[in-house]
């Protein structure tokens, strides 16, 4: 099964990025696009994965500064 990801902006209201109830589960290409947009906007973000993610997928999020 392909991994799905939640990309969650970290804010002063949710500094841990733990409120996932309104965040969609995304496939890798869409999650990476969202993470790149957060980085471009200067926002901190967290990535939560469900399923088996590859090392390359994990490294791409870490390279963008994600908390995992």
C-alpha positions as CSV (number, residue, x, y, z in Angstrom):
1,X,0.0,0.0,0.0
2,X,1.3,3.4,-0.9
3,X,2.0,5.8,1.9
4,X,-0.3,8.8,2.5
5,X,0.8,12.0,4.1
6,X,-0.6,14.9,6.1
7,X,1.3,18.1,5.8
8,X,0.3,20.4,8.7
9,X,1.3,24.0,9.2
10,X,2.7,24.7,12.7
11,X,1.1,27.8,14.3
12,X,1.0,29.6,17.6
13,X,-2.4,27.9,18.2
14,X,-1.0,24.5,17.4
15,X,2.8,24.6,18.0
16,X,3.1,20.8,17.9
17,X,1.2,20.5,14.6
18,X,-0.9,17.8,16.2
19,X,-4.4,18.9,15.1
20,X,-4.9,16.7,12.1
21,X,-8.7,16.4,12.1
22,X,-9.1,18.9,9.2
23,X,-6.0,17.9,7.2
24,X,-6.4,15.8,4.1
25,X,-4.4,12.6,3.5
26,X,-2.3,13.2,0.4
27,X,-0.3,11.0,-1.9
28,X,3.4,11.7,-2.1
29,X,3.4,14.1,-5.1
30,X,0.7,16.3,-3.6
31,X,2.2,16.2,-0.2
32,X,5.6,17.2,-1.6
33,X,4.0,20.1,-3.5
34,X,2.2,21.3,-0.3
35,X,5.5,21.1,1.7
36,X,7.3,23.1,-1.0
37,X,4.6,25.7,-0.8
38,X,4.8,26.0,3.0
39,X,8.6,26.3,2.7
40,X,8.3,29.0,0.0
41,X,5.8,30.9,2.3
42,X,8.2,30.6,5.2
43,X,5.9,28.4,7.3
44,X,7.1,25.7,9.6
45,X,5.3,22.4,9.0
46,X,5.1,18.8,10.2
47,X,4.6,15.7,8.0
48,X,2.7,12.7,9.3
49,X,2.9,9.5,7.2
50,X,0.6,6.5,7.2
51,X,1.7,3.3,5.4
52,X,5.2,2.4,4.2
53,X,7.2,5.5,3.1
54,X,10.5,5.2,1.3
55,X,13.7,6.6,2.7
56,X,13.8,8.9,-0.4
57,X,10.3,10.3,0.5
58,X,11.3,10.9,4.1
59,X,14.6,12.6,3.1
60,X,12.8,14.9,0.6
61,X,10.5,16.2,3.4
62,X,13.5,16.6,5.8
63,X,15.4,18.5,3.2
64,X,12.5,21.0,3.1
65,X,12.8,21.4,6.9
66,X,9.8,19.4,7.9
67,X,9.3,18.0,11.4
68,X,8.5,14.3,11.1
